[in-house]
Amino acid sequence: MSSPPARFDSAPARDVIIGVRDLVVGFGDKIVMKGLNLDIYRGEILGFVGPSGQGKSVLTRTILGLVPKRSGTIEVFGEDVDGMTMTRRRQIEQRWGVLFQQGALFSALTVKQNIQMPMREHLNLSERLLDEFARLKIEMVGLKPDAADKLPSELSGGMIKRAALARSLALDPEILFLDEPTSGLDPIGAGEFDELVATLKQTLGLTVFMVTHDLDSLYTACDRIAALGDGQIIAQGPIEAMLASDHPWLRSYFHGKRARAIVPQGGRHAAA
Ligand SMILES: Nc1ncnc2c1ncn2[C@@H]1O[C@H](COP(=O)(O)OP(=O)(O)OP(=O)(O)O)[C@@H](O)[C@H]1O
């Protein structure tokens, strides 16, 4: 199965923070990635779309080293992940933050304790500094200070997302992986979350890889979009490139009934 060349766009060379080449991933007889190529550039918010079950989460998990690949290469921060020592791998892991679809906070721990988990695992900090850093992260994601001592069960869906985001920022990552961050949020909450991610990108210089089905996020938060289909990238570029594509799935996704419900000025859907 042929794949697009290593660089697809005519833009000047940019700093590739993650480079995926000829990636093949499968489970038993089922091949999910069929020679996929993708670059994630430093400082961008890349939206990753595609039909359900095509492998968006699998790609994320493969990059993160949670799913083994059959072949191909993955370079993270310019280094091939194959052959990395465990120590190096752990150093790399400190440079990314992950927000899984369900938020995945530990239910028995308070927000503060959740945020401090990665810090305790990777850093050697005093309790005073741990508290100070957790307080900072809580403020960064727009939660009130009293959220620190709450359990996840005491939080709304939007607050859980923010708390999980705060935890993913615990180690001051360079890149954030967000798996459907606005799913389950009402349109206003989703819009606020997108704004927060865009602000964090600006202020912290973050790179963001965001798996999403949320058209509004693609319009309002993403600098670039990559679309997955049949185990490969079928299109990538700014929203205009998606709108101009004549690929059948992209046409129905970006020009279908739901897409037409978007307020032209970039407002969110009337209904989620
Ligand atoms: N651990 C696994 N074992 C076997 N098959 C798996 C495993 N993980 C994922 N798959 C399969 O890989 C395919 C891609 O799944 P994935 O969750 O990545 O899709 P997706 O594009 O993220 O879907 P959605 O948009 O619905 O979240 C699916 O057919 C899924 O059943």
The ligand as a Gaussian input file, in Angstrom:
#p B3LYP/6-31G(d) Opt

LIG

0 1
 N       -6.031000      -3.677000      22.035000
 C       -6.707000      -3.918000      20.908000
 N       -6.904000      -5.186000      20.485000
 C       -7.577000      -5.437000      19.342000
 N       -8.100000      -4.488000      18.545000
 C       -7.940000      -3.212000      18.933000
 C       -7.243000      -2.851000      20.120000
 N       -7.242000      -1.499000      20.234000
 C       -7.916000      -1.038000      19.161000
 N       -8.333000      -2.054000      18.386000
 C       -9.076000      -1.928000      17.126000
 O       -8.411000      -0.995000      16.311000
 C       -9.345000      -0.229000      15.563000
 C       -9.109000       1.243000      15.768000
 O       -9.524000       1.595000      17.084000
 P       -9.397000       3.071000      17.650000
 O       -9.938000       3.058000      19.039000
 O       -8.018000       3.566000      17.478000
 O      -10.366000       3.860000      16.689000
 P      -10.719000       5.404000      16.709000
 O      -10.479000       5.915000      15.340000
 O       -9.992000       6.099000      17.816000
 O      -12.272000       5.332000      16.996000
 P      -13.267000       6.347000      17.761000
 O      -13.336000       7.580000      16.910000
 O      -14.555000       5.609000      17.784000
 O      -12.719000       6.601000      19.147000
 C      -10.736000      -0.695000      15.996000
 O      -11.214000      -1.624000      15.076000
 C      -10.474000      -1.333000      17.347000
 O      -11.410000      -2.354000      17.587000

